[in-house]
Amino acid sequence: MGALHDSILATIGGTPVVRLARTGPPHVQLWAKLEGRNPAGSVKDRLALGIIEDAERRGALRPGQTVIEASSGNTGIALAMVCARKGYPLVVVMAENFSVERRRLMRFLGARVVLTPAAEKGSGMMRKAEELAARHGWVLCRQFENPANAEVHARTTAPEILAAFAEAPLDYFVAGCGTGGTLQGVASVLKRERPGVRIVACEPDTAPMLSSGIAQPRDGHGQPSGSHPSFRPHPMQGWSPDAVALLTEQAFAAGLVDQVVPVNGHEAMRVARELAAREGVLTGITGGATVAGALAIAARAPAGASILCLLPDTGERYQSTPLFADVPTDMTDEELAISRSTPSARFDVASMPASPPAATRAVAADPEATGWLDEAVGDATTPVLMFALEWCEFCWSLRRLFARFGIPYRAIDLDSAAWQPDARGLRLRAALTARTGMPTIPQVFVGGELVGGCTDVIEGLRAGDLPSRLGRHGIDVDLAGAPDPRSFLPSWIQPRN
């Protein structure tokens, strides 16, 4: 049944638990709690709402104040969603080596993203966030030590697990470890309500900080004073920053964790791919790592054991990482063979459309439309004129190119609502085609002279002809240090190596 919600924030939590029957061995029941089903795509949605609302209740966060946090991405995305809905400006500090999808999602949600050098690791981005908060009076979330982080999981995630397994056995709870909030919050409740459940924490095998027995160096304020001696780089974004979080340390000190399982990065990605291909479950590297840890537990678990692992996010935000490195963009040989098994719409033979595009079907140019064209092309106040379609990829390529190179222009979108009455757009296009002999769009004029279509503009910019022509109309274009104009073409037509 559907439900009405007052805001997107009311949809956080209540994530499903599903059986991984094709992944787990037959002698156990392997379950996954899909935290990627939260509205911003990760378990960190719970953390973000919990921390912000706790700060509001305590009076630490007032209307209009700026929120700041250091994040590998998921917390930043979640905070961006929460702050967007609540009206708080947000700044996220993130090391440059985390996936670009994450920073774009945060910016799309209205946050500002400050990058820090990868060489300074997680402690560098945390230090930068503290500096910025102190300098500008911003409210720092402190997710790695904020008790509200663990509390929200004790209040929401753990009860959901208990409800799901109210009539079913639960022998193991397996989770990764980033801030420690999920681990501490869930484990504290499970240990009280289902004391037989074993709590398993996973960590990268190349960064065995939890299993090393070496204490995290801290300063007099309890903050990490530097990287943990056992930290090494690993691919599990969001897991195991270069310092052990205070919440994680507290969970271990309280005896909430029964076992630590090391997980290999390659195995984490293999399992993530298998989850997608065999279970239809789309998760990221850390989700794959958690299931890999659960499988290690399953290999030694008694028959009939029930294992629950928490998958923290979805796979879309890993497309620029090694997780998707072997996923092709172009058709494989097998896919090409399928395409060639029927005659139409193939790339290896010339294809002619059955009929001309609707926009250019014999619509005769009329005197009124010719007058509109003369007026537009002859307007000296806007020397760069583009006849375009609102959602054409090639038109958008030129819009982005003009914006990047600072070229002012006027666009007449022939298919826009403004040009639909009396078929004005079709009539103007017919007049344009009659004048230039070109049936395609976009068409660009400079100073009343036709330059051509998208490729003509791009190649003219590369060759230097177009900057000279623009210069004659008072438009200076600086090509020094600029990207290759061809890079603005749609991705599917980019020159291939």
Buried (B, 14 or more C-beta within 10 A) or exposed (E): EEEEEEEBBBBBBEBEBBEBEEBBEEEBBBBBBBBBBBBBBBBBBBBBBBBBBBBBEEEEBEEEBBBBBBBBBBBBBBBBBBBBBBEBBBBBBBBEBBBEBBBBBBBEBEBBBBBBEEEBBBBBBBBBBBEBBEEEEBBBBBBBBBBBBBBBBBBBBBBBBBEBBEEEEBBBBBBBBBBBBBBBBBBBBBBEEBEEBBBBBBBBBBBBBBBBEEEBBBEEEEBBEBBBEBBBEBBBBBBBBBBBBBBBBBBBEEEBBBBBBBBBBEBBBBBBBBBBEEBEBBBBBBBBBBBBBBBBBBEEBEEEBBBBBBBBBBBEBBEBBEBBEEEEEEEEEEEBEEBEEEEEEEEEEEEEEEEEEEBBEEBEBEEEBBEBBEEBBEEEEBBBBBBBBEEBEBBBBBBEBBEEBEBEBBBBBBBBEEBEEEEBBBBBBBBBBBBBEBBBBBBBBBBBEBBBBBBBBBBBBBEEEBBEBBEEEEBEBEEEEEEEBBBBBEEEEEEEE
